[in-house]
Amino acid sequence: MSGERLLWAHSPGRNGGRWHRLEDHLRGTAELASRFAAPFGGGEVAYWLGALHDIGKASCAWQDKLTKVADSGERVGIDHKSLGTRIAHERGLGGYAGAIFGHHGGLIDTSSLGQSLKQGFSRAKDVASAEAELPRLLPDLPANLRHTIPEPWLQDRLVGEMALRLSYSALVDADGLDTGAHFDGLAAPRVRADTDFDHLYQRFEQRRAAMLAERKPSPVDGLREYVYDQCLSFADQPPGIYRLPAPTGAGKTLCAAGFALRHAARHQMRRVIVAVPFLTITGQNAAVYRGMLDEPGAEPVVLEHHSQVNFDDGAAGRWGRLAAENWDAPFIVTTFVRLFESLFGRRPSAMRRVHRLAGSVIVLDEVQALPHDMLVPILDGLRLLVQHFGATVLLSSATQPEFWSLPTLQDVEYVDVLSDVPAVASQLKRVRYEWQLDPAPTLADIADQAADAVDTPAGHPPAAMVVVNTTANAQAVFDTWRDNGDLDHAWHLSTRMCPAHRQRVLETVRDRLTKDEPVLLVSTQLIEAGVDVDFAIVYRAMAPADSLLQAAGRANREGRLDHGRVVIFAPADGSAPPTYPRLVDSAATHFGPDKADPDDPDALAAYYRSVYSTLNLNACDHVGQEIQRARVDWAYQTVADGPLTDSGHREHKRAFRIISDDGISVVTPQGAGTPTERAEVEDLIHRVRTAAVPDLRDLRRLQPYTTTVHPSVPQRDRGIRALMLPILGTEVRVGALVEWRGDYDPHTGMIFDPKLEDFIL
């Protein structure tokens, strides 16, 4: 190959245009990766990872094949990652060279990098011709790159492991943006300018004041203002780990945002990331924050991201990697699943956003909902982000777990942003607890009790809520009300309904509560963590202690009654998630009619300690400890996919997972509120299904109509499986995006028990 021959990284874009010069792509990716990694000290490492990542494309064989397949859009199919990996490794980057090897397929266990390189070179062709181009393409490449690695990354294996995650993220995001800009015919990648958080904080303050001035006064307004002022005063302190242990009803949503924005402004941080456990809170909080921060006609400040679409599915192809969400916005609202399965993932589409965590304020709302089995790696990851990568973490919850009783955080300092939590909790105590455990009532009994309380309110507003542990139980309670003729004032909330449908129900319920009109509401757990509703009476099926207390936070929330009623019952015919039995046993040990109430702080602390002990979180064979050992070994595939078994397969149940069963994402146009809205959703589905490269904006717009179905649902019923039509890919399976073509109850959502005749043609 002549030294003067033009080398290409990519053929022309979808709309024609120019070829993409390899030299331009290498430098463009390097410069962008360096910019992304600079805030955590990895700018030089990321630069050379970017400069070397596609150097293998310089081979004559690769160039010739690109020319041959350019018109067809086929893959070149010749390894181009191994050469850059080897050069980076040999010149001192060591294990960090794994970022280059995995920039398409994902990070692998570092111990297998050598063997994987051998296999990669066996699929490469004419490597010598590519290496001969190195002096021309990268004349400034140093002979030794070890000096580019910050010293702390070399001294501590866990610091280095997290540094590689962040550096890899910077590389794959830069690569995706530079490649995407070429295929979109742009002169340069789209990268948002740095945010003026002082301006955003001032906007937030002004709009919050205006909102409060318009809102109906509440007896707890003074306490909420006290909590908010405390948050602002602590926001000026240095970056670190903070806790917001405010009781339910203290206004944590606005308090956490005020702290985060002011802290970001004072310390020149890059963004605010708010993560919550449930999609219901995601939509609710994002709507509040948009009202406080977005400007009409301007680029949105708030990005809501909770898509369940699996961009790493093999059927997604290159567009999946390019379309994956990279959190390029000042204020992100996401879920625990998206946040932590990205942080501890290994695939490029999930991890391209991870570098955004460095130098950011990370708010974990309702932190008690973090899965116990994953606490050790989660807490250690947060520790590292704070201590070594410039982040601040705010742990927000009315039921603060005893995280510092675990060895992972024992020596880590934290700050409570409330100086007198017991006094605030005492002033916000607004309920009395009642217990119906023995004899155990049926779900129908509880439904009848709630209906009677609404029909004969006896001095309190005609509003009662029942919170149960499964969607089937919620359906059973609602069906009792439906059979008894209560449909005019009964509502249902569960994940069988899409988010847009749930939001309409919440808006209706809140409106009726404000007007003191009769309301019966049954919901699964999704109602209790941060959802702003105020009932006179709440019935809660027996559950883990934090869930009991969170449900109580929906009773007499505004403090307008002398006290609200919280009835905790053990349903004789109820069901519960598989993780509940041991947690419920621990709750029953500490709380009950002759014991403490769930809002007793000492009993709650003892409960958490007993849970951690019961679950053996510190045992060597616990999955969290196994993940930690894999992290020390830089075994990224073991963390994300599970350890190898003797048969050579990955044991996925021992992998990092926020939820134990990945679901199937189901778009339900039937959940739209109007025929016009439904037609718009169906048009979006058609565009995504037929597009050569689906538009990320279309996928975002489908989120309000997308819910997640447990994979067992279509597996156990072929009829239901036939009602799920793939939108992306060709199969109905975990990680897929499908359209629901079955029945959708206007009150309870998707119907999973169709009659036999529904399948007779």
N, C-alpha and C positions, 0 to 999 in steps of 0.2 A: 504494500500500500504506500503510495507517495505521501510524503509529509505535508504536501500542499492540498491533499484531497479534503474536501469538506466532509465533516462528520456530523451525523444527525442524532438527536435524542428521540425525536418523535416525527411522524409524518404529519401532513397538514390536518387542521382541525375539521370538525364535523361540517362546517360551512365553507370548506375550501380554505384558501389562504396559503400561508407560508409554511415551509418545513421549519422544525425547531432545531437550531444548532446545538450540538452537544456541549460545546464550550460555554454557550450562554446558559444552558440549563444547569451545568455544574456550578458555575459562579452564582447564578440566581438563587439556586437552592442553598448554597453555602452561605451567602450573605443573609438570606432570610432566616435560616436556621440559627446563625450566630446572633441575630437580633432577638430571636425568641429565647435563646438560652442565656443571653447576657444577664438577665435579672437574677439567675441563680449561680452565676460564676462559671457557666459552661460555654461561653461564647466561642472560645478558640477550639474546644473539642468539637462542638457542633459544626463550626465552619468546615473543619477538615473532614468530618463525616459527610457533610453535604458535598464537598468538592470531590470526594472519592466514590460516592455511592453508585454512580452510573459509569464509572470509568471503563468497565468491561464492555460497554456499548461501542467502544472505539475499535473493536476487532473487525477485520475485514469480513469475517463470516456473519457477524451480527449486522453490519451495515448492508451487506448484500441481501440478507433475508428481509430486513426492514423495507428495502426498495421493492422487493418481490411481493410483499403482503400489504403494501401501503393502500392499494385500492380496495382490497377485500376487507380490511379492518381486522384480519386475523392477528393472533399473537405471534411475535417473532419466535418464541419458544427456545431460545438459546440463553443459557445462563449468563447474566451480566453482573451479578452481585459478588461473585466469589473473588474476582481480582481485586476490587476495591477493599474487600474484607481482609484479604491477605496482606495487602500493602499497609493498611491501617494497623493491623496487628503487628506486623514486622517492624514498623516504624515507631512503636512504643505505645499505641493506644490499647494494646492488650484486649481484655474482654469488651471494651467499649466498641471494638470493631464489629461485635455482634449486632449493633444497630444497623450497620450496612447490610449484613447478611439477611437481616429480617425486615428490610424496609418495604418489601411486598408481602411476604408470607407470615411475618410475625417473629418476635423474639423467641429464641430457643434456649434450652438449658446450655449454659456456657461450657459445661464439661463436654458437651457433644459437638462443640463448634469445629474442632479439628476434623472429626470424622465427616461432619456435614460439608466442610470445605472440600474434602477429597471427592465426595459425591458430586458437589457442585462443579468442580473442575472437569469431572468426567462428562458432564453435560455441556460444558463450554467448548468453544471451538476457536482455534487460532488465537489463544491468549497472548502469545508473544507479540502479535501485531498490535494488540491493544496496549500492552505494556510499553511498546516502542513509542507510542504517542504521548506517554506520560510527560516527558519534558516539554513538549509543545503545549499540551493542554493545561498543565499545572507547573509552570517553571519555578514557582516560588514554594513548592512543597518541601518542607524541611526534611532532613534525613532522619531526625528523631523528634517525635511528637509527644514524648512522655511529659515534657515540661508544661504542656498545655493542660494537663489534668490537675485540678486543684488538690492540694495536699490532703485535706480532710477526706476526699473521696478515696484516697489510697490507704488511709489509716484505719478506717472502719468499714467492714464488709457491708453492713446494712446501709450506711451512708452511700457507699459506692453503688449498691444495688438500686437505690432510689435515684441516684444521679443518672444511671444508665436509662432508667425509665423516662426521666425528664428529657435527657438528650435525644433518645430515640423519638420521643414525641415531637421535639423541635424539628428533627430531621424529616419525619414522615409528613408533618404538617407543611413544612416548607416545600417538600417535594410535591405534595398534592396541590398546593397553591400555584407553584410555578408551572406545573403540568396543566392544571386546570385553566390557567390564564392563556396558555398557548391554544388549547382546544376551544376556548371561548373567543379566540381572536382578540384578546386584550393586550394592550401594550405592556402592562405590568400586573402582577397579582393584586387581588383586592385584599388589602390589609388595613384595618381600622386604625386611625390615629389614636395616640394616647389620650386618655380621658382626663378632663379637668374635674377631679372629684370635689374640689372645694365648691365649684359651681353647682354640681349635682347635689351636694349636701345642702346648700342654701336653698335650692329649689324644693328639696324634700321638706325642709323645715317650714317654708312658706305654705306649701300645699297641705302639710299636716295640720298646721294651725287653722287654715281655712276649712278643712274637713271637720275638725273638732268643733269649730264655731257653728257649723250647720247641723251637727248631730244632736239628737235628743239627750239631755243631761242624764247622767247615771250616778247613783250614790257612790260608785267606786271610782269616779273620775279623778278625784284627788289622789288616790293611791296610784292610779295608772300614771299620773303626771310625775309623782315622786319616783316611780320606777324608771320612767323615761329619763328624767334628769340624772338619776344615778348612772344610767348607761352612758349618757353623754360625758359625764365627768370622768368615767373610767376610760373612755375612748381615746383620751389624750396620752394614756400611758403607753409604754413601748410594746412592740409586737410580742405576742406570746399566746398562751392558752388562757382563755377566759371562760367562766361559767355564768350563765344567766338562770338562776334557780327561782324564777318568779312563779308564783302560784297561778293556776288557771284563772283566766279573766283579767290578768294584769296587763294585757296588751302587748304580749311578747313579739307579735309580728312587726309592729312599728318600732318597738324598742330595739329589737335586733338590727333592723335596717338602719335606724338612727346611729347606733353604735358603729356599725360596719362602714357607713358612708363617712362619718366623721373621722373614724380611725384611718380609713383609706386616704382622706384628704390630708390629715396631719402627718402621715408617714409616707406619702407619695407611693401608695400601693397601686397595683395594676387593675384590679377588678374586685367585685364582690360576687361570691358564689354562695347561694342559699340552697341547701339540700334538705329535702323533706322525705318522710317515709312513704306517703301515699299520694296518688295522683290527685285526689280530691283537694288536698292542701296545696299541691303545685298550682292548680288552676286558680284557686282562691287567692293565694298569696301573690301570684304573678299579676292577677287583676288589680290588686291593691297597689303593688309596686309600679305597675304601668301608669296608674292614675297619678302617682306621686312623681314620676320621673320622666315619662315620655312626653314629647312635644308633638303636636299635630303637624304633619307634613315633613317632619325631620326623621332622620334615621332612628329607629327605635333604640332606646337605652336598654330595655329589659328583653332578654331572650329566655323563653320558656322551652326547656328541652327535656322530654321524657319519652322520646320515640322508642318503641320496642322493636323497630325494624332492624334485622340483623344484616348490616352492610358487609359483614365478612363472609356471608354465605357464598359458596363457590359460584352459585348461579348469578350473583350480582355482578361479577366481573369488575373491570377497571372503574366503571362509573361508581360502584359502591365505595371504593376507596376515595374517590375524588369528592363524592357527595356527603361523606360523613361530617357530622357536626363538629366544628372545631372551637366553639365557644368564643368567637371573636366579637365580644360585646362587653360593655362595662359592667352589666349586672345580669347574672345568670340565675335562673330558678330551675332546679333540676331535682332528681330523686336520688335517694341513697343508692339505688341500683345503678343508675348512670354514673354517679360520682365514683363509687368504690370499685365497680367492676371495670371501669376505665382505668383507674389508678393501678389495679392489680391484674389488668389484662395483659395481653401480649400482641394482639392484632393491630395493624396500623389504623384502621378506621375507629376503633375504640380509643386508642391511645393518642391520636393526634391532638386531642384537647388537653392532655395531662399537663403539658408544660405551662398551661394557663394557671395552674394551681400555685406555682411559685410566685412569691411576692403578692399574693392575693389575700383578702379576708374571706375565710371559709366559715359560713354559719351553718351549723347542724341543728335544725329545728326538730323538736320532739326527739331528742337524741336517745331517749329511753327505748325507742323502737329499733335501734341497731340490733342485728341478730347476735345472740350471745356466742354462738359458735365461731363467729368471725371477729370477736372483739379484740383479741390479741393482735392480729395483723393490722386491723383498722387503727387501733390506738397507737401502735408503733409507727404506722405510716404517718399519722397526724403529728406525732412527736418529731419525726424526722423533717417533715415539711416546715414545722415551726423552728426547730433548732438549727437547721442547715440550709433551708431554701426560702427563707424570708416570708413565710406565711404567718398569718394570725388565725387562730381557730376560736370560735365562740360556740360553746355547747349550751343550747337553750332547751330547757324543759322544766315543767312544774314538778316532775318526779325525777330529779337528778340521780342517775345511777351512781353506785359506789365504785367508779372506775379506778380511783386511787388506792383501792384495796387490792388491786391486781399488781403484780411485780412490774408489769410493763410501764406503769406511770408512777411508781412509788417515789422515785427521786426527782420527778418532774414538777416544777413549780406551776401553780395556776393562780388566777385571781377571780374571786367572786365579784360580780358587778352590782351586787346588792349588799349593803353593809349590815343589815339586820333582817335576815330572811325570816326568822321565827315571828317577829313583830308584824311583818307584812302578811305572812301566811295567816296569822291569827285574825287580823283585820279583814282578810278576804274569805274567811270561813263562812260559807253561805248555805250549807246543807246539813241535813241529818240523815244518818244511814239506818236502813231497816234491812233485815235479813230473812229470806225465805229459802232455807236450806233443807229443813227436815220438818214436815214432809216436803218433798220436792214437787213443785207445781209443774204442769205441762205448759208447753208454749201457748196452747189455746187458753189456758187459765190466765196467763200473763196478758195475752191479747185482750181478754175480757176485762181484766182489772184496769188496764190502761184505758179502754173504751169507757168504762164506768166512771173513771176519774175525769174524763173529758165531758161526759154527758152530765155529771153532777159535780161541778168543780169545787163546791164547798169552800169558797173564800179564796181560791187561787185561780189564775188564768186557766182556761180550758185547753191545756196543752200537755201531752205526755209523749215520751219517746221510749222505745224499746231498743236496746242494743244487744245483738246476738253474735255468735261466733262464726257462723257460716252463711253462705248465700242461701242454702236450702232452708235453714232456720228462719231467715228473713222472709223468704217466700211463704213459709208456713204461717207466720204471724200475719202477714199481709192478707193471705187467703182467708184467714179467720175473719178479719175485718170486712173483706170483700163479701164473704158469705152472709155476714150480719148486716149488710146494707150501709156500711160506713164509708163508701167510696168518695162521698162528697167532701170528706175532711181527713182522708187517710193517704199517706204517701210512703214510698219505699225507696231505699237507697242501697245499692250493692254494685259490685263490679260486673254484674250481668248487664248493666246499663252503661252506655258510653259516657265519657266525661261531660259532653254537652247536655245530655239528658239529665245527668245528676245535677249539673249546675242550674238547670231550669227548676228542678224540684227544690233545691236549696233556696233559690230566689223566691219561689212561691211560699215555701214554709216560713222564711224570714218575714216576708210581707204580712202573712197572716198572724205570726207571733206578735209583730209590732202593733197590729190592730186588735189584739186579744180575740181573734177568731179561733174556733175550734181547730186543733191540729193533733192528729195521730201520726207519728213517724216511726217506722222500723228501719233499722240500719245495721249493717255489719260494722266491724271495727273502724272502717274508714271515716266515720263521723267524729271519732273521739279525739283525734290528735290535731288540735288547732282549728277545727271548723267552728266558726262563730255562730252558734245558735243558743237560744236561752229558753229552757223549758222549766215548768214548775215541778214536774215529776219525771225522773229518769229510772227506767227499769234496766238493770244490767245483768246479763247472764254471767255466772261465775267465770272468772278469767284471771290471768296474771294480775298482780297487785297494781302495777302501773296502769293497766287498762281500766281497772275499777276506778282509780282516781281520775284518769282522763275523762271517763264517762261522766263522773260527778261534776267535772268542770263545765258540762253543758246544762247543769241544773242551777237555776237562780243566778245565772252568770252575771247579770247586771246588778244584783243585790237589791232588787225592788221588793222582795218578799222578806218576811222575818227569817224564813229558812225554806230552802227547797227540800224535796224528798228524793233520796236515792235508794231504790229497792234492789238489793243484790239477791239474785235467785239462782238456784241450781236446777235447770230444766230437766224433768224426768225423761223427756224424749229429745233432748238437745244433742248436738254434735259439736265437735271442736277440731281445730287443726292438729296435726300430729305432734306439733311441738308443745302443745298446751298442758298435757297431763302432769308432768313433773313441776311445771311452773305453778299450776293451780294447786297442787299439793303443798308447795312452799307457801303460797298465799294463804291457804287454809290454816297453816301452822301459826301464822302471825296475825291473821285478821279474822274477825267473826263476831257473833252476837255477844260472846263473853270475853272478847279479846280487844285488840286495838282496831280503830277505824283506819281505812286506807290512807287518810291524810295525816297520820301520826308520823312525824319525820324520823323518830328513833326506830319505830317498828319498820318503816320503809327501808331504812338503811340496813337493818338486820335482815330483812327479806332479800335485798340484793346480794348481801354477802352469802346468805344461805344458798341462793340460786347459783352463784359462781362456784360454790363448793360442791353443790349437788351435781352440777354439770361438768365438774373436773376440768375447768378451763386451764389449769396449770399442769395437768398431767402430760407426761411426755408423749403419750399416744393420742392426745386430743388433736383434732384436725387443725385447730388454730396453731398449735405448737409445731405440727408437721409443716404447715405452710411457712412458719417462721424459719425453720431449719432449711427449707428449700430456698428461701430468700437469702439467707446467709451464703448459700452455695451458688447464688445467681442462677437458680434453676427456674427460669421464667415460664417454661412450658409446664413444669410440674405444679407451679403455683396456679396457673390459669386453667389447666386441663386435667390436673391430677397426676399422681405418680404412676410410673409404669408397673404393670403387673408382670408376673412370670410369663404370661402368654403374649406379652408385648403390647397390650392395650393400655390405654389410660384409664385410671380409676376416677371417673368424673365426680363421684360423691366425696372425694377427698380434695377437691379443688376449691379455690376461693369462690364462694357464691353468696350473694346477699339473699337471694331467694333460692330455695333448694331445687325448684323445678322451673326451668325456663318455659315460658308460655308461647302460645301462638297468638300473634296480634291480629285482631279481627276488626275490620272496619264495618260499621253498622250505619249505612245511610238512613235506615229506618228510625234511627235515634234523633234525626234532625227535627227541628221544631215546626217547620212549615214545609209545604210542598215545594216552594221555591228553593228553600235551603237544601232540601233533599236532592233536588235536581242538580244543584251546584256540587254537592258531594259526589253524586254519581258521575258528573263530568270530570271531577278531579280523579276519581278512580280510573276512568277511561284513559285520561291523559297519562297517568303513572303507568298503567298497564301497557300502553302502546308506545310509549316513548323509548327511543333507543337509549337515551340517558335521562332518567327521571329527574325532574327539577326538585331540588331540596326544598324549595318554597312550597311546592305542592304537597310534599310529604309532611311538612310542618302543618299545613292547613288541614290535613287529614287527622292530626292528633286528637282534636276534640271529639272525634267520632270513632276512635280506636280504643278498644278495650282488650284485655288479655285473657285468654282462655287456657285453662290447665290442659296440658297435652293429653291427659287421660280421657278428656271428654270425647274427642273424635275417635280415639283409639277403641273406646268401648262401644261405640255406636256408629256403624258404617253409614247409617242414614244421616246422622249429623255431619259426618265427614263430607258427605256429598253436597251438603249445604254450604260448604266453605270453598269458595272459588279463588284460586291463587291470583294475587295482583302482581307480586314480584316472584319470579321463579315459576316452577311447575308443580310443586308439591305442597301438601298441607302437613307441615311439620314444625318442630320447634324452631323459632327464629324467623318463620315465614310471615308475610303480610298477606292476609286473605280477606275476601269480601263475604259478609254474612248474607246468604240468600234465603234463610229460614224465617220463621215467625219471630216477631218482636212485640212483646206485650207493651202497650203504651204506659203501663204502670211499673212493670218489673223488668223490662228489657228482654234479652234473648231467651228463647224457650228451648230448653235442651231435652225435653221429653215429648217429642212429637208423637202423634197417634200413628198407628200403622198405615191407616188409609192415606196419610199425607204422602206416602211413597208409592201409591198405586196409580199407575198412569191410565 
